[in-house]
Amino acid sequence: MEKPSFTLILFLLSLVAFSQEIKETPFKSGIKEVTVFLSGAQVFETAQGQLAAGESLVLIKGLSPYIDEKSIQVKGLGNFTIQAVNRRMDYLTEVEVSEKVKALETQIETIQTNQNRENQRMEVLKEKNELLNANKKLGGAAAGPTVAELKQAIEFYDSELMKIKNEELEISENVKNERQEIAKLRNQINAMRESGNKSTSEIRIRVKTETAGPASFELNYLVANAGWYPKYDVRVKNVSSPLSLNYKAEVYQNTGVNWKNVKLRFSNGNPNQSGQIPELDKWELNYARLTSYTPKAQSFTTVSGRVLDAGTGEALPGTSILVKGTTIGTATDFEGKYSLTLPPNSSSLIASFIGYAPKEVFINSPVLNVRLNPDTQALNEVVEVGYALQGKVAGIDISNRERRMSSPTMELEVANSIATTVVENQTTVEIEVAEPYSIKSNGEKTLVDLKGYDIPAIYQYSAVPKLDNDAFLIAQVTDWSQYSLLQGESNLYFEDGFVGKSILDAAALQDTLEISMGRDKSIVIQREKKGEFSKKRSIGNNITETRGYEITVRNNKSQAITISLLDQIPVSVNSEISVESLELSGGSLDPQTGKVTWQLTIPAGGQQVIPLQYEVKYPKKEKVLLD
């Protein structure tokens, strides 16, 4: 039994010795391109160095700790063979702190040094005060002080004690201000630093070559805690001019590695989303009393709040906030705050941050604060992938995106602010930014201009006076699919003034894209119930009720307008209840929905009154709600 054990020990020792002989060679690397997805990013990196003859381990260090191991792709250029590739965490190497952070830390140290001096001065003043109090006794034991001595002593103590108290107050105020300044500096440092994990990761490439020589590698990988959201600036000078649309990307990245002068691409893809087609389950129909009912959620137009660590209560800057089922989202600022304009029928938000479990929050209030719990499983797995490929070009075949790294620059279109190119792939659309960009890993939001368009549009006002007396300017864009837009928030500017926020609903299926340009207070609308037309009378076994309204529209603008008005009459869902329209004033009635639409042209300074009347009959024993 001893002999096999001895043999096993020799074998293990030989393996250890063999592994120790493999030389580790660090290669210098740099990020050249980044494709930013709606959630996540694909990083394209190159590395160069010298290989020694034999087997060696190429180390590419200082990479993001949030790399998806399964996504790593490596291509080697040189006369060598890639034997294996793996990635592991490097907890010993801390990310280099930026010069600005170092400067802020130096400011804090300077303030703290001054606080120490002020504390020492406070101690001296305290002892001086005690010394004065200990020597208050005047004159000798046999006789008291004279009036002149007493007066002189009072003046002395008043003067000295007042100096001490004033200096103490001044120092206390300085200390208070210094504490506030230190708190501000520390908050700024937290905002500028990478996310809480200071560790990095490294990719280890085991290679074999017969002769020493230069080698280079091209690698790409997916990284989390980055993404972008489509944003728009929509400007209209007047209703006779085209619509000016500035397409922007709100980028955030908290990957732990700064992107310095890299080529950026923005893709509407999401590699984290499942590509599996869903299965349609059987629909089992039953009686209503055996069917659960989910009440319709209350609708809100905006939502805002903060995202905090559930345990510590600290803000989580750079957290992704996404309206579920849309491309509308944002990232929290350095205080953990966010604000979003919501599209219709929004139900919930998805909050996600690396190192924390994602959380879905239902929109039941215009103010939603979110607390995230740490994900104990994050960053614990290390996946190793092995390859044994030989040849002059050794490695793994990578996607068509990688091939762009060495391909000639595509012809660029000139936009208003920056040159970009739209590339349509089989399943995604990418917008390439021609000029290099730098984005720091601090979670701050960076707006990148993508495209500028002057789009022909038809302008029309719309109003629903039953719900809101304001008129809304609507820009209608035909053939809008050519612009490769995504659903997103838009800032609205009309006649050189900011008029509010809206949603550019590029996910709509209509042939015409409607962009709301906000409210126009120069158009005054009023809807009044007319008492003489609103009556209730009993005829036989039935009750007949009539309702009458007048909608008044006044155009206070200096030019004629076209406006679409929308109102309604009720639609009966009971055979014993009948509804009849009495006066529609030329409006178009949809009998299925009860909606009445008027298309009006009102001259400058003009006014138009539209009567609306209808009648409802129902059994006397019943009751209906018409108001």
C-alpha positions in Angstrom: 0.0 0.0 0.0 2.9 2.3 0.6 4.3 2.1 -2.9 1.2 3.4 -4.7 1.0 6.3 -2.2 4.7 7.1 -2.8 4.0 7.0 -6.6 1.0 9.3 -6.2 3.1 11.8 -4.1 5.8 11.9 -6.8 3.1 12.4 -9.5 1.6 15.4 -7.6 5.0 16.9 -7.0 5.8 16.6 -10.6 2.6 18.4 -11.5 3.4 21.2 -9.1 6.9 21.5 -10.5 5.5 21.5 -14.1 3.0 24.1 -13.3 5.6 26.3 -11.6 7.8 26.2 -14.7 5.1 27.9 -16.8 6.1 31.5 -17.0 3.5 34.2 -16.5 3.9 37.1 -18.9 1.8 40.3 -18.5 0.6 41.8 -21.8 -0.3 45.5 -22.1 -3.9 45.9 -23.3 -6.3 48.6 -24.1 -10.0 49.0 -25.0 -10.5 50.1 -28.6 -14.3 49.7 -29.1 -17.4 49.3 -27.1 -20.8 48.3 -28.3 -23.3 49.5 -25.7 -26.6 47.6 -25.5 -29.8 48.6 -23.8 -28.4 46.6 -20.9 -24.8 45.6 -20.8 -21.9 46.3 -23.2 -19.5 44.3 -25.4 -15.9 45.4 -25.0 -13.3 45.0 -27.7 -9.8 45.0 -26.5 -6.3 44.4 -28.0 -3.1 43.2 -26.2 0.5 43.0 -27.4 3.7 41.6 -26.0 6.6 39.2 -26.4 6.3 35.4 -25.9 9.2 33.2 -24.7 9.8 29.8 -26.3 7.8 27.0 -24.8 4.7 27.2 -22.7 3.7 30.5 -21.1 0.7 32.1 -19.4 -0.3 35.4 -20.9 -2.0 37.7 -18.3 -4.3 40.5 -19.3 -4.9 42.3 -16.1 -7.0 45.3 -14.8 -10.2 44.2 -16.5 -13.7 44.8 -15.2 -14.8 42.5 -12.4 -18.3 42.2 -14.1 -17.2 40.2 -17.1 -19.6 37.5 -18.2 -17.2 34.5 -18.4 -19.3 32.7 -21.0 -19.0 35.6 -23.4 -15.2 35.8 -23.6 -13.8 35.4 -27.1 -10.1 35.4 -27.9 -8.2 35.6 -31.2 -4.4 35.3 -31.3 -2.2 36.7 -34.1 1.3 35.0 -34.3 3.1 31.7 -34.6 1.8 30.0 -31.5 -1.0 27.8 -30.2 -3.7 28.8 -27.7 -4.2 25.9 -25.3 -6.6 27.3 -22.8 -8.4 30.5 -21.7 -9.8 31.3 -18.3 -10.8 34.3 -16.3 -10.4 34.8 -12.6 -10.9 37.6 -10.1 -7.8 39.6 -8.9 -8.6 40.8 -5.4 -5.0 41.9 -4.7 -4.9 44.6 -7.5 -7.0 47.6 -6.7 -8.2 49.9 -9.4 -6.1 53.0 -9.7 -7.8 56.0 -8.0 -8.1 59.0 -10.3 -6.1 62.1 -9.8 -9.2 64.0 -9.0 -10.1 61.6 -6.2 -6.6 61.9 -4.8 -6.9 65.7 -4.9 -10.2 65.6 -3.0 -8.6 63.2 -0.4 -5.8 65.7 0.0 -8.3 68.4 0.7 -9.9 66.3 3.4 -6.5 65.6 5.0 -5.7 69.4 5.0 -9.1 70.2 6.7 -8.6 67.5 9.2 -5.1 68.8 10.1 -6.6 72.3 10.6 -9.3 70.7 12.8 -6.6 69.2 15.0 -5.0 72.6 15.5 -8.4 74.1 16.3 -9.1 71.4 18.9 -5.7 72.1 20.5 -6.6 75.8 20.6 -9.9 75.0 22.3 -8.0 73.1 25.0 -5.7 76.1 25.5 -8.7 78.4 25.8 -10.4 76.1 28.3 -7.3 76.1 30.5 -7.0 79.9 30.2 -10.7 80.2 31.3 -10.0 77.9 34.3 -6.9 79.9 35.3 -9.0 83.2 35.3 -11.7 81.6 37.4 -9.2 80.2 39.9 -7.8 83.8 40.5 -11.0 85.7 41.0 -10.1 86.5 44.7 -9.2 90.2 45.1 -7.2 92.0 47.8 -5.6 90.5 50.9 -7.1 88.6 53.7 -7.5 91.6 56.1 -9.0 94.2 53.8 -11.2 94.0 50.7 -10.4 95.7 47.3 -10.8 99.3 46.7 -13.4 100.6 44.3 -10.8 101.4 41.7 -9.2 97.9 42.1 -12.7 96.2 41.8 -13.5 98.3 38.7 -10.2 97.5 37.2 -10.6 93.7 37.9 -14.1 93.6 36.5 -13.0 95.3 33.3 -10.0 92.9 33.0 -12.2 89.8 33.5 -14.9 91.1 31.1 -12.3 91.8 28.4 -10.4 88.5 28.8 -13.4 86.2 29.1 -15.2 87.9 26.2 -12.1 87.3 24.0 -12.1 83.6 25.1 -15.8 83.1 24.4 -15.6 84.9 21.0 -12.7 82.8 19.9 -14.4 79.6 21.1 -17.6 80.6 19.1 -15.4 81.3 16.0 -13.6 78.0 16.3 -16.9 76.1 16.8 -18.4 77.7 13.7 -15.3 76.8 11.7 -15.4 73.2 12.9 -19.0 73.0 11.9 -18.3 74.3 8.4 -15.3 72.1 8.0 -17.4 69.0 8.9 -19.9 70.0 6.2 -17.1 70.5 3.7 -15.6 67.1 4.5 -19.1 65.5 4.1 -19.4 67.1 0.6 -15.9 66.0 -0.4 -16.6 62.4 0.7 -19.9 62.3 -1.2 -18.1 63.6 -4.3 -15.4 60.9 -3.9 -18.1 58.3 -3.6 -19.7 59.6 -6.8 -16.5 59.6 -8.7 -15.2 56.2 -7.6 -16.2 52.9 -9.2 -18.9 50.8 -7.6 -18.1 49.3 -4.2 -16.1 46.4 -5.6 -12.5 47.6 -6.0 -11.2 44.3 -7.3 -10.5 43.7 -10.9 -10.4 40.5 -13.0 -7.8 39.1 -15.4 -7.9 36.9 -18.5 -5.3 34.1 -18.5 -4.3 32.7 -21.9 -2.1 29.6 -21.9 0.0 29.4 -25.1 2.7 27.3 -26.6 5.3 28.4 -29.2 8.5 26.9 -30.5 10.3 30.2 -30.9 10.2 33.4 -29.0 8.7 36.4 -30.7 6.0 39.1 -30.7 2.3 38.2 -30.2 -0.9 40.1 -30.2 -4.4 39.2 -29.1 -7.9 40.5 -29.9 -10.5 39.7 -27.3 -14.0 40.8 -26.6 -16.5 40.1 -23.8 -19.8 41.2 -22.4 -19.7 43.3 -19.3 -22.6 44.2 -16.9 -23.4 47.4 -15.1 -23.5 49.5 -18.3 -26.2 50.5 -20.8 -28.0 53.3 -22.6 -31.4 54.8 -23.0 -32.7 56.6 -26.0 -33.5 60.3 -25.4 -34.8 63.0 -27.7 -34.8 66.8 -28.0 -37.8 67.7 -30.2 -37.9 71.3 -31.5 -40.5 73.1 -33.5 -40.0 76.7 -34.6 -43.5 77.1 -35.9 -46.2 75.0 -37.5 -44.9 75.9 -40.9 -41.4 74.5 -40.3 -40.1 70.9 -40.2 -39.7 69.1 -37.0 -36.1 69.1 -35.6 -35.3 65.9 -33.9 -32.0 65.4 -32.0 -31.5 61.7 -31.1 -29.3 61.1 -28.1 -28.0 58.2 -26.0 -28.0 58.5 -22.2 -25.1 56.3 -21.4 -24.1 55.0 -17.9 -21.2 52.7 -17.0 -20.1 51.5 -13.7 -17.9 48.6 -14.8 -14.9 49.5 -12.8 -12.8 50.4 -15.9 -12.8 53.8 -17.6 -13.4 53.9 -21.4 -10.7 56.2 -22.8 -11.0 57.4 -26.4 -12.9 54.4 -27.6 -15.1 53.9 -30.6 -18.7 53.7 -29.5 -21.6 51.8 -31.0 -25.1 51.9 -29.6 -27.2 48.8 -30.3 -31.0 48.3 -29.7 -30.2 44.7 -28.8 -30.2 43.2 -25.3 -27.9 40.1 -24.9 -29.3 39.5 -21.5 -32.8 39.0 -22.8 -33.8 35.5 -23.6 -33.9 34.6 -27.3 -36.2 31.7 -26.8 -39.7 32.0 -28.4 -42.4 31.8 -25.7 -44.9 29.0 -25.5 -48.6 29.7 -25.5 -50.3 27.8 -22.7 -53.9 26.5 -22.9 -56.6 29.1 -22.1 -59.0 27.5 -19.7 -62.3 29.4 -19.7 -64.5 29.1 -16.6 -67.4 30.9 -14.9 -66.7 34.4 -13.8 -67.2 33.6 -10.1 -64.4 31.0 -10.4 -62.1 33.5 -12.2 -59.7 35.8 -10.3 -59.9 39.4 -11.2 -57.0 41.8 -11.1 -58.1 45.5 -10.8 -56.6 47.9 -13.2 -53.7 49.8 -11.7 -53.9 53.6 -11.3 -52.1 55.4 -14.1 -49.4 58.0 -13.5 -47.5 60.2 -16.0 -44.2 60.6 -14.1 -42.4 58.7 -11.4 -39.4 59.7 -9.3 -37.5 58.6 -6.1 -34.3 57.2 -4.8 -32.5 53.8 -4.8 -30.8 52.8 -1.6 -29.0 49.9 -0.1 -31.6 48.0 2.0 -29.0 47.3 4.7 -27.1 50.5 5.1 -29.5 53.0 3.6 -26.7 54.4 1.4 -27.5 55.7 -2.1 -26.7 53.6 -5.1 -25.6 55.8 -7.9 -25.6 54.3 -11.4 -28.6 52.0 -10.7 -30.5 51.2 -13.9 -34.2 52.0 -13.7 -36.3 50.6 -16.6 -40.0 50.8 -17.3 -40.9 47.1 -17.8 -41.6 46.1 -21.3 -40.2 49.4 -22.8 -36.9 51.0 -23.7 -37.6 53.9 -21.4 -35.3 54.2 -18.5 -32.6 56.1 -16.8 -29.7 55.7 -14.2 -29.7 57.2 -10.7 -27.4 60.2 -10.0 -24.8 60.3 -7.3 -27.5 60.8 -4.6 -29.4 57.7 -5.9 -32.2 59.9 -7.3 -34.1 59.2 -10.6 -37.0 60.7 -12.5 -38.9 59.3 -15.5 -41.8 60.2 -17.8 -44.0 57.2 -18.1 -45.8 55.9 -21.3 -49.4 54.9 -21.1 -50.2 51.6 -19.3 -46.9 51.5 -17.4 -47.2 48.9 -14.7 -43.8 48.5 -13.0 -40.2 49.5 -12.8 -37.1 47.2 -12.9 -34.2 48.3 -10.7 -30.9 46.6 -11.2 -27.4 47.2 -10.0 -24.4 44.9 -10.1 -23.9 43.1 -6.8 -27.6 43.4 -5.9 -30.6 41.3 -6.7 -32.8 43.0 -9.3 -36.1 44.2 -8.0 -39.5 44.9 -9.7 -41.5 47.7 -8.2 -45.2 48.2 -9.2 -46.0 51.8 -10.0 -48.7 52.7 -7.4 -47.4 56.2 -6.6 -45.7 59.0 -8.4 -42.9 58.7 -5.8 -41.2 55.3 -5.5 -38.2 54.7 -3.4 -36.5 51.4 -4.0 -34.3 49.4 -1.6 -32.0 46.7 -3.1 -30.6 43.7 -1.3 -27.1 42.5 -1.9 -26.8 39.4 -4.1 -24.6 37.0 -2.3 -24.1 34.9 -5.4 -22.7 37.7 -7.5 -19.1 37.3 -8.8 -18.5 34.0 -7.0 -18.3 31.7 -10.1 -15.2 31.3 -12.2 -15.7 29.6 -15.5 -12.7 28.0 -17.4 -12.8 27.4 -21.1 -10.1 25.4 -22.9 -9.0 25.5 -26.5 -6.4 23.6 -28.6 -6.1 25.3 -31.9 -3.0 25.5 -33.9 -1.8 27.7 -36.8 -0.4 31.0 -37.7 -3.6 32.6 -36.5 -4.7 30.8 -33.3 -7.7 31.4 -31.2 -11.5 31.5 -31.5 -13.6 32.8 -34.3 -15.4 35.8 -33.1 -18.5 37.7 -34.3 -18.8 40.0 -37.2 -18.5 42.9 -34.8 -14.9 41.9 -34.1 -14.0 42.0 -37.7 -14.8 45.7 -37.7 -11.8 46.3 -35.5 -9.5 46.1 -38.5 -11.9 46.9 -41.3 -11.9 50.3 -43.2 -14.0 53.0 -41.8 -17.4 53.1 -43.3 -18.7 56.2 -45.1 -20.1 58.6 -42.6 -23.2 60.8 -42.8 -22.9 64.3 -41.6 -25.4 65.3 -38.8 -25.9 68.6 -37.1 -23.6 67.8 -34.2 -21.6 64.6 -34.7 -20.9 62.1 -37.5 -22.6 58.7 -37.0 -23.5 55.8 -39.2 -26.6 53.5 -38.8 -25.8 49.8 -39.4 -28.7 47.4 -39.8 -27.8 43.9 -38.8 -30.0 40.8 -39.1 -31.8 41.3 -35.8 -30.5 44.6 -34.4 -29.7 48.2 -35.4 -26.5 49.9 -34.4 -25.5 53.5 -34.4 -21.7 54.0 -34.8 -20.2 57.2 -33.5 -17.3 58.3 -35.6 -15.3 60.3 -33.1 -13.7 58.6 -30.1 -15.4 59.1 -26.7 -14.3 58.8 -23.1 -16.8 57.7 -20.4 -15.6 57.3 -16.8 -16.7 54.4 -14.6 -18.5 56.5 -12.0 -22.2 55.8 -12.7 -22.7 59.3 -14.0 -25.1 59.8 -16.9 -23.4 61.0 -20.1 -25.4 62.3 -23.1 -24.0 61.4 -26.5 -25.5 63.0 -29.6 -26.3 60.3 -32.2 -28.2 61.8 -35.0 -29.9 65.0 -36.0 -32.9 65.0 -38.3 -35.1 67.7 -39.9 -38.3 65.8 -40.5 -41.3 66.9 -42.5 -44.3 66.9 -40.3 -48.0 67.8 -40.3 -49.1 69.8 -37.2 -52.5 69.6 -35.7 -53.9 70.5 -32.3 -55.9 68.0 -30.3 -58.0 68.3 -27.2 -60.2 66.1 -25.0 -62.1 68.8 -23.1 -64.0 66.3 -21.0 -60.7 65.4 -19.3 -58.5 68.5 -19.9 -59.3 72.0 -21.2 -55.9 72.5 -22.7 -55.0 72.0 -26.4 -52.0 69.8 -27.3 -49.9 70.4 -30.4 -49.4 67.0 -32.2 -46.7 66.6 -34.8 -47.6 63.8 -37.3 -44.6 62.1 -39.0 -45.1 59.7 -41.9 -42.6 57.1 -43.1 -40.9 57.4 -39.7 -39.5 53.8 -39.7 -36.5 55.0 -41.8 -35.1 56.9 -38.8 -34.4 53.7 -36.6 -35.9 55.3 -33.5 -36.7 53.6 -30.2 -39.3 54.4 -27.6 -37.9 57.0 -25.2 -38.4 60.2 -23.3 -38.3 63.5 -25.2 -37.7 67.1 -24.2 -40.1 69.4 -26.0 -39.2 72.9 -27.3 -41.7 75.0 -29.2 -41.1 78.5 -30.5 -37.6 78.5 -28.8 -39.1 77.7 -25.3 -39.1 74.5 -23.3 -42.7 73.3 -23.0 -42.3 70.0 -21.1 -41.6 66.3 -21.5 -43.3 63.6 -23.4 -42.9 60.1 -24.7 -41.8 59.4 -28.3 -43.7 56.2 -28.9 -41.6 54.6 -31.6 -42.9 51.2 -30.5 -46.4 52.1 -31.9 -47.7 50.1 -34.9 -49.3 53.0 -36.7 -48.1 54.2 -40.0 -48.0 57.8 -38.7 -45.9 58.6 -35.7 -47.5 61.2 -33.4 -45.3 63.3 -31.2 -47.0 65.4 -28.6 -45.4 68.9 -28.4 -47.1 69.8 -25.2 -49.8 72.3 -24.3 -50.6 75.6 -26.0 -52.2 78.1 -23.7 -53.1 80.4 -26.6 -56.0 78.1 -27.4 -58.8 78.4 -24.8 -61.3 75.6 -24.5 -64.3 75.3 -22.2 -66.8 72.5 -21.8 -70.1 73.4 -20.0 -73.2 71.4 -19.1 -76.3 73.2 -20.3 -79.2 73.0 -17.8 -81.9 73.6 -20.4 -80.9 70.5 -22.3 -80.2 68.3 -19.2 -83.6 66.9 -18.1 -85.2 63.8 -16.6 -88.7 62.7 -17.2 -90.8 59.6 -16.6 -92.8 58.0 -19.5 -94.7 54.8 -18.7 -92.3 52.2 -17.3 -89.2 54.1 -18.5 -87.1 57.0 -17.5 -85.8 59.3 -20.2 -82.8 61.5 -19.4 -81.2 64.0 -21.7 -77.8 65.7 -21.4 -76.5 68.7 -23.2 -73.1 70.3 -23.4 -71.4 73.2 -25.1 -67.8 73.1 -26.1 -66.3 76.5 -26.8 -63.0 76.9 -28.6 -61.2 80.2 -29.0 -58.1 80.8 -31.0 -56.0 83.6 -29.5 -53.1 83.0 -31.8 -52.1 85.2 -34.7 -52.7 82.4 -37.2 -55.4 80.0 -38.1 -55.3 76.6 -36.5 -56.6 73.1 -37.2 -57.8 71.3 -34.1 -59.3 67.8 -33.4 -61.8 67.6 -30.6 -62.7 64.4 -28.9 -65.7 63.8 -26.7 -68.1 60.9 -26.1 -71.6 59.7 -25.5 -72.2 56.5 -23.4 -72.4 53.1 -25.0 -75.1 50.7 -23.7 -74.1 47.2 -22.8 -77.7 46.3 -21.7 -80.6 45.6 -24.0 -83.0 47.5 -21.7 -80.9 50.7 -21.9 -80.9 52.7 -25.1 -78.8 55.6 -26.1 -79.5 58.1 -28.9 -77.5 61.0 -30.1 -79.6 64.2 -30.5 -77.0 66.8 -31.6 -73.5 66.1 -32.8 -72.8 69.4 -34.6 -71.2 67.6 -37.5 -69.0 65.4 -35.4 -68.2 61.8 -36.4 -69.6 59.2 -34.1 -68.0 55.7 -33.6 -70.9 53.6 -32.5 -68.6 50.9 -31.0 -66.8 53.3 -28.6 -69.2 56.2 -28.4 -66.4 58.6 -29.2 -67.3 61.8 -31.2 -64.6 63.5 -33.2 -64.7 67.0 -34.7 -62.1 68.4 -37.1 -62.2 72.2 -36.9 -60.4 75.1 -38.6 -60.6 78.3 -36.5 -59.2 81.6 -37.9 -56.9 83.8 -35.9 -58.9 85.4 -33.1 -61.9 83.3 -34.0 -64.2 81.3 -31.8 -66.5 78.3 -32.4 -69.2 76.7 -30.2 -70.1 73.0 -30.5 -73.3 71.7 -28.9 -73.4 68.0 -27.9 -76.7 66.3 -26.8 -77.8 62.8 -26.3 -80.7 60.9 -24.7 -80.8 57.8 -22.5 -83.8 55.5 -21.8 -83.9 52.8 -19.1 -86.5 51.0 -16.9 -88.0 53.1 -14.1 -87.1 50.5 -11.5 -83.4 50.9 -12.3 -80.8 53.6 -12.0 -78.0 54.7 -14.3 -75.1 57.1 -13.7 -74.8 59.8 -16.3 -72.8 62.4 -14.3 
